[in-house]
Structure formats: structure tokens, C-alpha cells
Amino acid sequence: MTAPVEQPAGGQAITVTEDNVLEVRRTILAAAEEALHRLQSIAPNLQVTPPATDEVSRSAAAYWTHRLVGAEDAHFQRLLQYVNNVIELGEQVGEAAREYGYTDEQIQESFQLRRQA
């Protein structure tokens, strides 16, 4: 039985089969983990430092840091949410593996996330 994963706009179609389900899961979760690692490594560099010590400079720097990193709709937070969505996709592929008859141990052995989003 072949279960195509629905293709998002502009995305790539993935066909999951009983033979490749664990490899697909591993590929998805490895990519998500790498993206998460990269995001976590650049986060400190997204802190805007004030160009001077006056109140306007400090306030502007705090505002831009909040907009870039801290706000719920900040660019950084949106990227983290995208990575979380990819992790969820990997978990859904794990569920497909379970339906194909793979054990929880086999699924876990295919890839274990070291970092959590």
C-alpha cells in the first residue's frame, strides 16, 4: 500500500511506502533537527545592540530584538514553528510506520531527535 503525503503549495511530493517509511521518517526528522540546531546557533546574533547609550537607542534596540526574536509573531518564532511542523510531519510518518506493522522500537531506532524545538 502506498500512501502519498499531500503536497503543500510549492513543496515536494513524498510517496511513503512500507519499504521506505522509516527512511522517510529519518530524513524528515534529521532535516528538522539540523534546522533547529542552526536556528538555535544564530539566535544570540539576532539580539540588536543599541548603537549608543541614550534612551532612544536602547528602546529601539529592545523593540527590534523583540520583533525579530521575542514576539509571538517574530520572524524567529515563525521559523521555529515551521521546524515544529516538520517534526510533526516526521511523527505522522512514524504513525504510518506503525500502521505498516513496524514496532515502536524499530520506529525509534530509525531516528531519535537529540534536540527538541
C-alpha angles and dihedrals in degrees: 000000000000120000114193114209110230112259116235119219108288091003134120123261115237122196112206118202133173088257098051104030096103092046091050089050091049093048094049095046094043090053091048092049092050091049091049091050091051092048092049091049094053097042095090090053091057092067107109113222120209113254089218139012098252121112095251092055092047093047093047092049092049091048094051093045089053092048093047100041118359109044118093090242095039117135091246092051091050090053091050089051090052090053090049089052090053090050089051089052089053089051090051089053087051088056089052088052089053089052089051088057102260115145124241088250093054091048093049091047091055089068136340117199110233094190128042124213 
